[in-house]
Amino acid sequence: MKTLKIFKLISITFLSIFLASCSDDDSDSPATEQTSQISIKMVDAPGDFEHVYVDVQDVMVKVNGDINSDAGWVSLGAENTGVVDLLELTGGVSLELADNYEVPSGTLNQIRLILGENNTVVMDGTTYDLNTPSAQQSGLKINVNTTLEPNYNYTFVLDFDANQSIVFAPDVSNINLTPVINASIEAETGVISGLVTDFETLGSQVMIEATNGVDTFTTYANETGNFVLAALPEGNYTVTLSVETSLGLADIVFTDVSVEAGQTVTLDSILFE
């Protein structure tokens, strides 16, 4: 009888330990959170200025958060911060702000670009301060609302439109910076590029405008006559090139320019004269 009682006691003890062990494993082993990687770079749709300097301090994201709340923002520890000349971010040149930063999978609600106070514009050789509202310094919120699938890398392009972002008051010394920025996924957009072959003889800037009937994108040819319109959503575009009206040269128009994701459409060499 004593042997039987001991056996029963040992069996119950081992059963208790086993159950406790199972309970501990369940509590200490939460489901692994799935993640995605995001990269962010900035380009410019320039205005008719000599230089536009903006003071980039950080870039932040909100994933699976409440867009009406100030909580849930995560800094990506932006790279290449400091004062940047937007007019150098053209012709296929971009500024990398974040590279393969790991975030939870789900919905990327918003991207926030944090600006400092050292923002200026140069016109006719004169530098003017750009007044930057405190709300912009605390971060311009850009709605994205894009689904991030697990184990994918997404590259977002922030297109900083300098032409629309600089607002003049009646007094030229009072110029405001109100950033207009469009965000898109690089893999879901295409590019239109081209070359104005007689650019050096025109004596004028060449503005390039592309519209799909809903959105309009603009840029200028660089000093070699090359231009690039990047991060364009898929669709058919009308592309118009124009110079100063005083030259008396008609606009050059390309119709039904088809843009496909991940592809570059190169327009034929362009001559105004």
Secondary structure, 3 states (H helix, E strand, C coil): CHHHHHHHHHHHHHHHHHHHHHHHHHHHCCCCCCEEEEEEEEEEECCCCCEEEEEEEEEEEEECCCCCCCCCEEECCCCCCEEEEHHHCCCCCCEEEEEEEEEECEEEEEEEEEECCCCEEEECCEEEEEECCHHHHCCEEEEEEEEECCCCEEEEEEEEEHHHHEEECCCCCCEEECCCEEEEEHHHEEEEEEEECCHHHHCCCCEEEEECCCCEEEEECCCCCEEEEEEEECEEEEEEEECCHHHCCCCEEEEEEEECCCCEEECCCECCC
